[in-house]
Amino acid sequence: MKKSYKRVLVVNTFGIGDVLFSAPLVRAVKKAMPESTIDFMCNKRCQYILKNNKNIDGIIVFEKDEFREALKKSKIGFSKKMLSFISTLRRKKYDLAIDLSLGYQIAFLLKVLGVEKRIGFDYRKRGRFLTDKLEIKGFNDKHAIEYYLDVLKLIGIDSVDDKYMKLVLSQELDEWAEGFLKKNKFYGKLIIGFAPGGGKSWGEFAIYRRWDHNNFAYVAERLAEKYKDAAFLIFGSKEEVDICSSIEKCLGKRVLNLSGELSLPKSSALIKKCRLLLCNDGGLLHIAVSQGVSTVSIFGPVDDKVYGPYPQTERHRVAKAEGVACRPCYKSFKHTTCKGRECLKKIDKEKTLKLAEEILESR
């Protein structure tokens, strides 16, 4: 029999995509327990994803690197920071924690603080401090959203109808994006976005999920030739300026290269204005999906059936290599660092271009 809990904490300290994958879970908990207060623990970069979510009452930021830096500088400073964090959790008096972190540290802390029910995954025996857990070897045979929703069965929520990712952007951001497009004379045009980077979640290994920037440039140039009135936006971090610049050169005056120029919330607001986003596997892909923007995404070592657009429809096409036996090699939350990267090199640029054109012609 399903029990109702008064104060709930959802923990997911991973990247943008993972936090967005958690949205259906949060929605399902609120629907099942409408009187409950739900807080969400995430990293600093993902705060804005949750800020306007009507199902979330509070956000707790846990930035692992900040604790590590504090420890390097001073044991006293680290202790003060940790005690403040613990004090915040203690005051909340949670009676249910849904821990999606795949680790044991947060679950241990919540046990010490007396959280009655602690549910989550038992990955490599790291769920030892959970009261109820699902044993997994990784996310390997269905979408990550489905894995997250499986956890709810531990508290009697057996079926969920609404599984869509939803990111609610503020009206202020929406108005800013409109003003930005008007200022740059892009407003009302067919806008095509490109995100040729790999995002931050893989850090220095982002190269293993990036399609060659020359292929992006080729597709961009062909689309510019076909769609004479289209305008183009290029998104990326400051670390990705060089690869974004190579695409910019192909598009003349009809492009704005925004790499390294915008915050993530502002980038999201402009992605919402695109008709199509062509991108690598990463957080910006899932932001586009959450905004109802059509996508063509590049998937190399990662399985699109697990981490791709959800649900996969005609509006969301995936470009991937056929006949590469070692693909996908990202399994059990680990990836290989092969030199060949055949899974990326064998993605055909002409076929990818055709996927983009099919989407643009269908709307």
Helices and strands as residue ranges (DSSP letters): E 7-11, H 16-21, H 23-32, E 37-42, G 44-46, H 47-51, E 58-61, H 64-73, H 75-92, E 96-99, H 105-112, E 117-123, E 132-136, H 144-151, G 152-155, H 171-183, E 191-195, G 203-209, H 213-226, E 231-234, G 238-240, H 241-248, G 252-254, E 255-257, H 264-271, E 276-280, H 283-290, E 294-298, H 304-307, E 316-319, H 342-345, H 349-361
